[in-house]
């Protein structure tokens, strides 16, 4: 199963909003997390960047990082936003992602926004599934 159209639409929406995103993992190099996740082509790990230059990562306290999480949470394509490490998983950053999801009207506690595991990254899971 390849990358799903909803995930591509999710990324395109964030790019159209002016975000620079460095993708760190999509499907083939991720453990099997089921059909709703990477294994089903519905999720990716990433980090927002300062520019289109690889490795110019935003600090998790940067207002652009916060806006990225808000936009990711608010996206019509969002199923999940997960965060781990380098400050991304602070309560404040969870607030931005949750706020977007609540404003979208489809926030589900423990599903829509969650603390992930592994190296620092933001997990974006696309919809296509009822929660």
C-alpha positions, -999 to +999 in steps of 0.1 A: +000+000+000+015+033-010+012+069+003-025+078+005-040+108-013-052+123+020-017+125+034-005+142+002-034+167+005-025+173+041+011+181+033+001+203+003-023+222+025+005+230+050+029+239+023+002+262+007-001+279+042+036+288+039+052+261+060+085+245+051+085+208+061+113+183+063+100+148+060+119+123+081+099+092+077+069+080+058+062+044+053+090+020+044+114+029+072+088+029+100+076+000+122+042-015+113+017+008+132-014-004+113-035+007+085-043+041+100-006+050+104+026+048+085+021+012+074-011+021+056+004+052+039-016+075+061+011+091+083+045+107+082+071+121+106+085+155+100+098+187+114+089+223+103+119+242+089+128+279+088+132+277+050+134+253+021+169+244+031+172+209+046+183+209+083+172+245+091+148+232+118+125+256+137+129+257+174+098+244+192+093+278+208+093+297+175+060+313+166+062+296+132+064+262+149+034+271+170+015+282+138+025+249+121+010+229+149-022+250+149-025+247+111-018+209+113-045+205+140-070+226+121-065+209+088-095+192+071-071+163+064-059+158+100-065+125+118-037+129+143-009+152+153+018+135+175+048+152+191+080+141+208+113+157+218+132+190+215+104+208+232+077+200+206+058+180+232+055+209+257+020+216+270+020+249+251+026+231+218-001+206+225-024+235+231-018+249+196-025+216+179-056+209+201-069+245+195-068+239+158-086+206+161-112+220+184-118+249+160-122+224+132-149+207+153-134+172+153-111+169+184-111+135+200-091+134+232-062+109+231-066+104+193-064+138+176-033+150+194-009+127+213+026+123+227+046+102+204+078+081+210+112+080+194+135+107+182+123+143+180+096+147+154+060+157+146+038+129+135+011+139+109-017+113+103-042+120+076-079+112+078-100+089+058-110+071+090-138+078+114-126+082+150 
